[in-house]
Amino acid sequence: MVLRAARQSPLADAPSLTTLHRAIRRYLTPGERAGLSGGERAARKHDVFLARPRGWRNQVWETDHMQAPVLVDVEGTARRPWITWFTDCATNAITGLAVTPVHPSRESVLAALRSAVLREEPYGPFGGLPEKVRVDRGKDFLSRTVTAAFDLLDVTVEDLPAYTPHLKGAVEGLNRAVESTFLAALPGYSRQPRPGKRASRPKAEVLLAFEAARLLSWTLWWNTEHCPAPLRGKTPLEAWQDDPTLLRDVPATDLWTFTLEDAGTRTLTTRGVRFRKRELVRPAGHLDQLPVQRPAGQLAIRVAGLRPGRRTVVQVQFPPSYSSSSHSSSCSRTSAPAGSWARCAR
């Protein structure tokens, strides 16, 4: 820019480089200077963001996926697990979470939502139905199955614009807190400095087995002992108990189908229910619960885990006209060869 100005103007009128730098510091703000050197993302770090007023419990939840920067042993393979959790913005409480060894999907979102809503043991006392949930533009949170579950629970979903982590600061702060206070001290932490030119994991390093118990222990510490700065000396549990807002609860039996995806309807024949080239029936131990006569009409099918190598859960719901339709049959099958009987369990 200085050279271009020197070519277009007489040499005597061209400013020196020192003069140009002084003018930039004088007339441009630090955010504008950061944007010129580092782009829009660097300029956002100098913007002023107003803090939202702290409301009441279950007014607003925030949810997010986080890939833990820790390698764990998953059946002999080193993987970085994913965490999906919900946090209450008023009390900073972690209401529910789900941990998966692979990339999260709508199944992990529904599992975390179920654990967040339930207040029975071992989930409580946090939970109930929120009024609103803030999500980013992740396809898992906006999938048809998850959207239908939120609609059925009468929960408003606020889809935030892309690249705006400051609009869901509660869950983003939780992501940073779990790394600095818990994950950084575990074996296999991938962001610790390594000696040498290339950052590589030592071959003799022993990794932890994949299990969610350690994270659940940290979650218990966060909810019952840790005092976040916005709560002014209170723990999330104390802030939750001091809030007199009434809670909306859902029975656990009604939440069972939220972890399953609607797969349409099937007809019950003398061979059972036909699904994906397999005949689904109850196990031998539950033959006394089979209907004497086939119910008329179509049967609703809900499934979960439709991925290669994963256990698939199939739920069959009988129509209201059937006398024993007060319950639904839950059938599960493994990756058995086509044509084999499915293993079913209540």
N, C-alpha and C positions, 0 to 999 in steps of 0.2 A: 504494500500500500504506500509506503514511503517512497519506493522507487518510482511507482507510477505517478505520484504527485510531483516528484522531482523532474520527470520527463515532460510533464505537461506544463510546469511552471518554470520560470527562470530560476537558475540556481541560487540567486541571491534571495529569492522569496520563499524557497522551500524550507519548512521547519526542520529542525534537527530531531533526531530520534528521541532525545531526552525531552524536548518540548512536546512531542507527540504523546509520550508516555504520561507526562504530567497532565496534559489535557484529557487523556482517557480517564485517569484517576479522579480528575476534578468533575467531569461532566457525566460519567457513567457510574451507576450504582454497582455495588459488589455482585448483585445477582446478574446484572447485564454483563459484567466482565466475566463471570463464571460461565454464562451462556455462550459467550464468544469463544472461550477456550475449551469448554467441555460439553457443550450442547445443552439441550433443553433439560435433561435430567439433572445436570449439575446446577442449572439455574433454579430448579425447584427447591433445592436445599436452602436457598436464601429467601424463599417466599414466606409470608406470614399466614399461618393457619389458625383460625379461631377454634377454641376448644368447645365441644358440644356440652351443653348443660347435662349434668348427671341426673338421670331420671330415677325410675323405680325398677325393682327387680322384675325380670321377664318383660320389660318394655321392649328392649331391643337385644337381640343376640347377634354375634358375628361368628362366621365360620370360615375355615381355610384349610388347605392342604399344606403340609410341610414335609419335605424330605429331610430326615434326620442326617446330619453330617457325621454319622457313626456307622462303621461297617460291623455287621453282625453275621454270625454263621447260620445260614438257612440251608439245611440239608447238605452241608459240605461246600456251599457256595457263599462267597462274601457279597453281601448286598446291603444297601442303605434303605432301611424301612421308611415308610411314609406314615405320617400322623394326620388324622382328620379329627378336628375337635370343634366344639361349640363353647363360646364363652359369653357370660352375661356382662353387658356393658356397664350396668349400674354398680355391681358388686365385684367385678373382676373374677368371678367364680368360674371354674371350668365345669360346665354342666354335663358334658359327655364327650367321649372320644372313641376312636377306633384306630388300630394299628395294623398295617398290612405290610407283608414283605415285598410286594410288587407295587406297581403304580396304582394309585387309588382309582376306584370306579364308583358308579352310583350305588353299588352294594355297600361300600364302606361309608358313604354318606348316609345311607339309610340306617346302617348299624349304629353310627355315631349319634344320629338323630334319635333313635329309639332309646339309647342309654341316656341321652340328655333329657328326654321328656319324662322318663320314669323316675319316680321318687321313692319307690320301694327298695328294700335291701336287694343287692348291695350298692344301689345307685344313689340313694338319697343322701342328704335332705334336699339337695339342689334339684331343680327340674320343674316340671309343669309345661304348659304351652306358652310360648312367647307371643307377643303381639306382632313382632316384625323380626326378620332375619336378614342381615346384610351379607351378600355374597359377591364374589368377583365374577368375571365372565367365564369361569370354568364350565366346560361342557357337562361335567358330572353334576354340578349343582343346578344346572338349567335343563337337565334331561327330562324327558316326559314322565318317567317314573317318579323322580324326586319332586317335580312340580306338582304331580297329582297327589303325592303324600302331603305336601304343604297345603294344597287346596282343601284336602279332606280334613286336615287339622285346623283349618281356618287361620292360617298364618300368612301374613303378607311377606312377600319376598322382594327385597330391594336390590336390584341388579346395578352394581356400581360401574362407572365408566372404566375403561381399560387404563392400566398404568396409573392408578390412583390409590396406592397403599395407605396414604394418609387419611383416606375416608373410612378405613376400618382399622383405626389405630389400636383398638383393644386387642384384637387377635394378632396383629403384627407385633405388638409389644410382647405378647405371650410367646410368639415364635422366637424372639430374641432372648427372652428370659430363660426359656428352657434350655437353650444352647449354652448360655453363659453360666447358669447355676447348676446344670445337671449333665448335659451331653458332653461338655468339654472335658470332664473328668473321667470319662469312660474309656476303656481300651478300644482302639480302632477309630478314635476321633480323627477325621480326615483333614481337618484344617489346622492341625498343630504343625509348627515349623519342623522341618526335617533337615538334618545335616546333609551337606553336599549340594550339588547343582540341581539335581532333579528330586522333586518331592515324591517319594515312593514309600510304601509301607514295608517295614522290616518283615522278612520271611518268617522269622521266629515269633512274631507277635501272635498272641492267642486272642481270638475274638470271642465275644460273648455269644451265647446261644440266643436265637430269636425268641423273645418272650416279652409280654407287655407288663409283667408284674413290677419291674423296676420303674417303668414310667407311671404306673398307677400309684406306686408309693410316693413318687415325686408329686403327682397330682394331689394326693392327700395332704402332703406338706404344704403345697401352695394354697389349698383351700382352707386349711385349719390353723396353720402356724405363720405363714408369711403375711407380712403387712405391706401391701402396695402403697406407694406414696399418695395416690389420689384418695385413699380411704382414711388418711390421717390417723394412723395408729391402730386401725381395726383390721382384722383378718376378713377375707371374703365370707367366712361362715358367720362371723359376728355381724357384718353388714347385712347379710341375708336375713338373719334372725331378727334384726332390729327393724326391718322393713315390714310394715303392716299390710302390704298389698296382698289381696286375695289371689290364690293360685288356681289355675285351671288344670285339673288332672285328667288323665285318660287311663282306663284300666289296661293292665298289661296284656290281657287276652285280646283287646282290640288293636294293640300295636303289633301283634305277631305278623300280620300280613304286610306291614309296612316295609319289611326287609325282603319282600318278594315282589316280582314283577309280573304284571298281568300278561298272560300268554293266550288269552282267548278262551274259547269253550270247546269241550270235547263231549262225545256221547259215551255213556257207560254201556258196555256190551257184556256178554257172558264171559269174555276173556279179561275184562277189566277196562281200564282207561288207556287208550292208545295215545302215546306221546313220543315223538321223535323215534319212530320205528321200534318202540318198546311197549310192552303191555305192563301197566302199573297196577299192582294189587297190594293188599295188606299182607303182612308176614303171617306165617302159620300160627303164631301165637295170638293173632287177633282175628282168627276166622269167625269167632263168635260175634264179632262186631260188623261183619259184612251184611249188607241188606239182603233180606229174603227175596224181595222182588226189586228189579231195577227201577229206580225212580224215573218218572217221565221228565222229558225236557233235557236241556243241555246242562253240563256241569262246568263251573268256572274253574279255570286252571291258573295258578300263580306259581312262578318258578323263581329261583335265585341260583346264581353260580353257573350260568350258561357259558362256560369257557372250557377249552380243551384242558384235560387233566385236573379239573376242579370237581369237587363234590357238588352235585345238583340237588337242591331241595325242591320238591314238587308238592303243592298243596291242592287238594281237590275239595271243592265246596259243593255240597248237595243243595238242590233247590229247596225253597221253603215248603213245598208240598210234601217232601219226604219227612216222615215222622221222627227220624233220628238226625235231623239236620241241625240240631242245636249245636253241634260241634262240626269241625271240618277235619278231614283226614289229612295228615301230613306225611307224605311219602318222600323218601330220599333214595337216590340211586348213586352208585359209583360208576366209574368208567368200565362197565362190564361190556362184553361183546354184544353185538346186536342180536336181538331175539331172546336174550336171557331174562329171567324174572328179576324185577326190581326189588330191592330191599326196602321195605316200608316200615316206618315206626311212628308211633303216636307222639 
